[in-house]
Amino acid sequence: GLRKAICNNELYAITCGSALQNIGVQLVIDAAVEFLPSPLDVNNGMLAVKDIDSGEVKKELKIGNDTSLAALAFKIATDPFVGKLCFTRVYTGTLRSGSYVYNASTGEKERVGRLLQMHANDRIEISEIPAGNIGAIVGLKNTKTGDTLCDVNDIFLVESIEFPEPVITISVEPKSKADQEKMGTALNKLAEEDPSFRVKVDEETGQTVISGMGELHLDIIVDRMRREFKVECNVGEPQVSYRETIKATATDVEHKYSKQTGGRGQYGHVVITFEPYKEMDADDQKAELKEKPLNKFVNKIVGGVIPKEYIPGVEKGLKEAYARGFVAGYPMVDIKATLTFGSYHDVDSSELAFKLAASKAFQEACKRAQACLLEPIMKVEVNTPEEYMGDIIGQLNSKRGRIEEMGDRGQAKIVTALVPLSQMFGYMTDLRSASQGRATFSMEFDHYEEVPANVAAKIREERGFKLADED
């Protein structure tokens, strides 16, 4: 009765716990097994698989009965005894130890080593994983979370796992030289396990920066480094992942790069139109974050005024310029660049010259196309006793928040607001203070929005940027 009601969306199962403290996690897993629908309850037990080129549905497989192998790598973990473990769910067919599988997501063939049945920290070696079961594969080198494993003679993609782009960044520095090497190993393994977690080295400062989906996410990463990998590190203040874009169209932006240094020179001439790629609503932006920030390049050169071997240089120059940003050094997104005209020199032209010409043209376009700074806006839901409503609403308003909705949930009041992520650091402490510890909140990414001019000016100043019109 209870399971049927949950499967019909008439009831919702709620469990309590803390992932950070490892409290109640087992209850969540048990509840998923007990109450959530099995694969046979969904789509009449059929699995739709996609063509790897078009992304369209190729065919439907009967879950459990079809002979074609269809498996999804849903988790990567590092085991101190056996190394990399690839947790895999088999929808159809049978996965056998020692066999070869085709990774349709990467286009690579890999050999299955040992197969393990996992139960907490206990491992039982098995010879095969039949349809409907979950197991761990030892020996896959290039498979990552969300990849499809299938037969080499029957290639397709199953519905993958979509991962959002990170919205918060912090710097981490090892406390000692011994920690430095261990930290690199630890971060690489953690990034392999968690696709929503990113690691990079800042080219300007040389600092290691890590990015994730929120303060708690990164707190857990740092805690795991200390507990599991024995790495001691200093952690910097959280930084918001801002973006930049343009608000207007800059038509026929021209730049001619010409340089003579004795001997062969450099010559590249481009005419490019830049425009906002699309007007996006919140759902579009959420979808975009699951992929990559979206920019589009269109080549409309006719008559060979720019030889085709130089076109990749133009596109490369734009990509590098987008990555550098213009307003405050953050990545540029949602820009359509159309290459319409240009010229070349038989001797002096090169891919490098066209790359530099495109980059300079983009900088000029940003001045004409109203380049602006974007910030992530979070949807915040606060659950509070009624007597604290006034203080909490005032608190959210002071954080540049916009109250979207107020309602009831049982005896509690629910306040829903849209608040810039930059204003949400440390909010839990503020909320406890305003409600004597009785209110709670949750938040998720909603959309990107232009930063107010006064805030953008402060961000530029902090990062050492100055626009031409501020000189």
JOHU-V921316 format. One record per backbone hydrogen bond with DSSP energy under -0.5 kcal/mol. CO is the residue of the C=O (numbers start at 1). NH is the residue of the N-H. E is the energy in kcal/mol with one decimal. If there is no record, write none. Layout:
BEGIN
co:CO nh:NH e:E
co:CO nh:NH e:E
END
This chain:
BEGIN
co:1 nh:5 e:-2.1
co:2 nh:6 e:-2.0
co:3 nh:7 e:-2.6
co:4 nh:8 e:-1.6
co:5 nh:10 e:-2.9
co:5 nh:11 e:-1.1
co:6 nh:9 e:-1.6
co:18 nh:22 e:-0.6
co:18 nh:23 e:-2.8
co:19 nh:22 e:-0.7
co:22 nh:24 e:-0.5
co:23 nh:18 e:-2.6
co:24 nh:28 e:-1.4
co:25 nh:29 e:-1.8
co:26 nh:30 e:-2.7
co:27 nh:31 e:-2.6
co:28 nh:32 e:-2.1
co:29 nh:33 e:-2.0
co:30 nh:34 e:-2.4
co:31 nh:35 e:-3.0
co:31 nh:36 e:-0.6
co:32 nh:36 e:-1.3
co:38 nh:41 e:-1.9
co:39 nh:42 e:-1.2
co:42 nh:45 e:-2.0
co:43 nh:46 e:-1.7
co:45 nh:63 e:-2.7
co:46 nh:48 e:-0.5
co:47 nh:61 e:-3.0
co:49 nh:58 e:-3.3
co:49 nh:59 e:-1.3
co:50 nh:157 e:-2.4
co:51 nh:55 e:-1.8
co:56 nh:51 e:-3.1
co:59 nh:49 e:-2.5
co:61 nh:47 e:-3.3
co:61 nh:63 e:-0.7
co:62 nh:65 e:-1.0
co:62 nh:66 e:-2.3
co:66 nh:93 e:-1.6
co:69 nh:151 e:-0.7
co:70 nh:91 e:-3.0
co:70 nh:92 e:-1.3
co:71 nh:149 e:-2.8
co:72 nh:74 e:-0.9
co:72 nh:89 e:-2.5
co:73 nh:146 e:-4.0
co:75 nh:87 e:-2.6
co:77 nh:79 e:-0.6
co:77 nh:85 e:-3.5
co:79 nh:83 e:-2.2
co:83 nh:79 e:-3.3
co:84 nh:139 e:-0.6
co:85 nh:77 e:-2.6
co:85 nh:87 e:-0.7
co:86 nh:137 e:-2.3
co:87 nh:74 e:-1.7
co:87 nh:75 e:-1.2
co:88 nh:90 e:-0.5
co:88 nh:135 e:-2.2
co:89 nh:72 e:-2.4
co:89 nh:91 e:-0.6
co:90 nh:132 e:-3.3
co:91 nh:64 e:-1.6
co:92 nh:70 e:-2.0
co:93 nh:131 e:-0.5
co:94 nh:96 e:-0.6
co:95 nh:129 e:-2.9
co:96 nh:99 e:-1.6
co:99 nh:112 e:-3.3
co:101 nh:103 e:-0.6
co:101 nh:110 e:-2.8
co:102 nh:104 e:-1.1
co:102 nh:150 e:-2.3
co:103 nh:106 e:-0.6
co:103 nh:107 e:-2.5
co:103 nh:108 e:-1.0
co:108 nh:103 e:-3.3
co:110 nh:101 e:-2.9
co:112 nh:98 e:-1.5
co:113 nh:98 e:-0.9
co:114 nh:138 e:-2.8
co:115 nh:126 e:-2.4
co:116 nh:118 e:-0.6
co:116 nh:136 e:-2.8
co:117 nh:124 e:-2.2
co:119 nh:122 e:-2.6
co:122 nh:119 e:-2.4
co:124 nh:117 e:-3.1
co:126 nh:115 e:-0.7
co:127 nh:97 e:-2.7
co:128 nh:130 e:-0.5
co:129 nh:95 e:-2.4
co:130 nh:133 e:-1.8
co:133 nh:90 e:-2.4
co:135 nh:88 e:-3.4
co:136 nh:116 e:-2.8
co:137 nh:86 e:-2.2
co:138 nh:113 e:-1.3
co:139 nh:141 e:-0.6
co:144 nh:147 e:-1.8
co:147 nh:73 e:-2.6
co:148 nh:104 e:-1.6
co:148 nh:105 e:-0.7
co:149 nh:71 e:-2.2
co:150 nh:102 e:-3.2
co:151 nh:154 e:-1.3
co:154 nh:151 e:-0.5
co:157 nh:50 e:-3.5
co:167 nh:241 e:-1.9
co:168 nh:212 e:-2.4
co:169 nh:239 e:-4.2
co:170 nh:210 e:-2.9
co:171 nh:236 e:-3.2
co:172 nh:208 e:-0.7
co:173 nh:234 e:-3.2
co:176 nh:180 e:-1.3
co:177 nh:181 e:-1.1
co:178 nh:182 e:-1.2
co:179 nh:183 e:-2.9
co:180 nh:184 e:-1.7
co:181 nh:185 e:-1.7
co:182 nh:186 e:-2.7
co:183 nh:187 e:-2.8
co:184 nh:188 e:-1.9
co:185 nh:189 e:-2.0
co:186 nh:190 e:-2.5
co:187 nh:191 e:-2.5
co:188 nh:192 e:-1.7
co:189 nh:193 e:-1.6
co:190 nh:194 e:-1.9
co:193 nh:76 e:-0.6
co:193 nh:195 e:-0.6
co:194 nh:197 e:-1.8
co:198 nh:211 e:-2.4
co:200 nh:202 e:-0.5
co:200 nh:209 e:-3.1
co:202 nh:206 e:-2.6
co:207 nh:202 e:-3.0
co:207 nh:209 e:-0.6
co:208 nh:172 e:-2.6
co:209 nh:200 e:-2.1
co:210 nh:170 e:-2.5
co:211 nh:198 e:-2.2
co:212 nh:167 e:-2.0
co:212 nh:168 e:-1.8
co:214 nh:218 e:-1.9
co:215 nh:219 e:-2.5
co:216 nh:220 e:-2.4
co:217 nh:221 e:-1.7
co:218 nh:222 e:-2.5
co:219 nh:223 e:-2.4
co:220 nh:224 e:-2.6
co:221 nh:225 e:-2.1
co:222 nh:226 e:-1.7
co:223 nh:227 e:-2.7
co:224 nh:228 e:-2.6
co:224 nh:229 e:-1.0
co:225 nh:229 e:-0.8
co:225 nh:231 e:-2.0
co:226 nh:230 e:-0.5
co:230 nh:232 e:-0.6
co:232 nh:175 e:-2.2
co:234 nh:173 e:-2.4
co:239 nh:169 e:-3.5
co:240 nh:242 e:-1.5
co:243 nh:374 e:-3.8
co:244 nh:333 e:-2.9
co:245 nh:372 e:-2.7
co:249 nh:251 e:-0.6
co:250 nh:274 e:-2.5
co:252 nh:254 e:-0.5
co:253 nh:272 e:-2.8
co:255 nh:257 e:-0.6
co:255 nh:270 e:-2.3
co:256 nh:258 e:-0.7
co:257 nh:268 e:-2.4
co:259 nh:266 e:-2.7
co:266 nh:259 e:-2.6
co:267 nh:350 e:-0.6
co:268 nh:257 e:-3.7
co:269 nh:343 e:-1.4
co:270 nh:255 e:-2.2
co:271 nh:340 e:-2.5
co:271 nh:341 e:-1.4
co:272 nh:253 e:-3.1
co:272 nh:274 e:-0.5
co:273 nh:338 e:-2.7
co:274 nh:250 e:-2.9
co:275 nh:336 e:-3.2
co:278 nh:280 e:-0.7
co:281 nh:285 e:-2.0
co:282 nh:286 e:-2.4
co:283 nh:287 e:-2.3
co:284 nh:288 e:-2.4
co:285 nh:289 e:-2.3
co:286 nh:290 e:-1.0
co:287 nh:290 e:-0.5
co:287 nh:291 e:-0.8
co:288 nh:291 e:-1.1
co:289 nh:165 e:-0.7
co:290 nh:163 e:-0.6
co:294 nh:334 e:-2.5
co:296 nh:337 e:-2.9
co:298 nh:300 e:-0.7
co:298 nh:339 e:-2.8
co:302 nh:305 e:-0.9
co:307 nh:310 e:-2.1
co:307 nh:311 e:-0.5
co:308 nh:311 e:-0.7
co:308 nh:312 e:-0.6
co:310 nh:314 e:-1.3
co:311 nh:315 e:-2.1
co:312 nh:316 e:-2.7
co:313 nh:317 e:-2.3
co:314 nh:318 e:-2.0
co:315 nh:319 e:-2.3
co:316 nh:320 e:-2.3
co:317 nh:321 e:-1.9
co:318 nh:322 e:-2.9
co:319 nh:323 e:-2.0
co:320 nh:324 e:-1.5
co:321 nh:325 e:-1.5
co:322 nh:332 e:-2.0
co:331 nh:244 e:-2.4
co:334 nh:277 e:-2.4
co:335 nh:296 e:-2.7
co:335 nh:337 e:-0.5
co:336 nh:275 e:-2.0
co:336 nh:338 e:-0.5
co:337 nh:298 e:-2.9
co:337 nh:339 e:-0.6
co:338 nh:273 e:-2.4
co:338 nh:340 e:-0.7
co:339 nh:300 e:-2.6
co:341 nh:271 e:-2.3
co:343 nh:269 e:-1.3
co:345 nh:349 e:-1.5
co:348 nh:267 e:-1.2
co:350 nh:354 e:-1.8
co:351 nh:355 e:-2.1
co:352 nh:356 e:-2.4
co:353 nh:357 e:-2.1
co:354 nh:358 e:-2.3
co:355 nh:359 e:-2.0
co:356 nh:360 e:-2.3
co:357 nh:361 e:-2.2
co:358 nh:362 e:-2.1
co:359 nh:363 e:-1.8
co:360 nh:364 e:-1.9
co:361 nh:365 e:-2.3
co:362 nh:366 e:-2.2
co:363 nh:367 e:-0.9
co:364 nh:368 e:-1.1
co:365 nh:369 e:-2.5
co:366 nh:371 e:-1.7
co:369 nh:247 e:-1.6
co:369 nh:248 e:-2.2
co:370 nh:247 e:-0.8
co:372 nh:245 e:-2.0
co:373 nh:451 e:-2.8
co:374 nh:243 e:-2.0
co:375 nh:449 e:-2.1
co:376 nh:421 e:-2.6
co:377 nh:446 e:-2.6
co:377 nh:447 e:-1.5
co:378 nh:380 e:-0.8
co:378 nh:419 e:-2.5
co:379 nh:444 e:-1.5
co:380 nh:382 e:-0.5
co:380 nh:417 e:-2.7
co:381 nh:442 e:-2.0
co:382 nh:384 e:-0.6
co:382 nh:415 e:-2.5
co:383 nh:440 e:-2.3
co:384 nh:413 e:-3.2
co:385 nh:388 e:-1.6
co:386 nh:389 e:-1.8
co:388 nh:392 e:-2.3
co:389 nh:393 e:-2.7
co:390 nh:394 e:-2.3
co:391 nh:395 e:-2.2
co:392 nh:396 e:-2.4
co:393 nh:397 e:-2.5
co:394 nh:398 e:-1.9
co:395 nh:399 e:-0.6
co:396 nh:399 e:-0.9
co:396 nh:401 e:-2.0
co:397 nh:400 e:-1.3
co:399 nh:420 e:-0.5
co:402 nh:418 e:-2.3
co:405 nh:416 e:-3.1
co:407 nh:414 e:-3.1
co:409 nh:412 e:-1.9
co:412 nh:409 e:-2.5
co:413 nh:384 e:-2.7
co:414 nh:407 e:-2.4
co:415 nh:382 e:-3.0
co:416 nh:404 e:-2.9
co:416 nh:405 e:-1.9
co:417 nh:380 e:-3.3
co:417 nh:419 e:-0.6
co:418 nh:402 e:-2.2
co:419 nh:378 e:-3.1
co:420 nh:423 e:-1.6
co:421 nh:424 e:-1.9
co:424 nh:427 e:-1.9
co:426 nh:429 e:-0.5
co:426 nh:430 e:-1.4
co:427 nh:431 e:-3.0
co:428 nh:432 e:-2.3
co:429 nh:433 e:-2.0
co:430 nh:434 e:-2.0
co:431 nh:435 e:-1.4
co:432 nh:436 e:-0.7
co:432 nh:437 e:-2.0
co:435 nh:438 e:-1.5
co:440 nh:383 e:-3.0
co:442 nh:381 e:-2.9
co:444 nh:379 e:-3.3
co:447 nh:377 e:-3.4
co:449 nh:375 e:-2.9
co:452 nh:456 e:-2.8
co:453 nh:457 e:-2.3
co:454 nh:458 e:-1.4
co:455 nh:459 e:-2.2
co:456 nh:460 e:-2.6
co:457 nh:461 e:-2.1
co:458 nh:462 e:-2.3
co:459 nh:463 e:-1.7
co:460 nh:465 e:-3.2
co:461 nh:464 e:-1.0
co:467 nh:470 e:-1.8
co:468 nh:471 e:-1.4
END
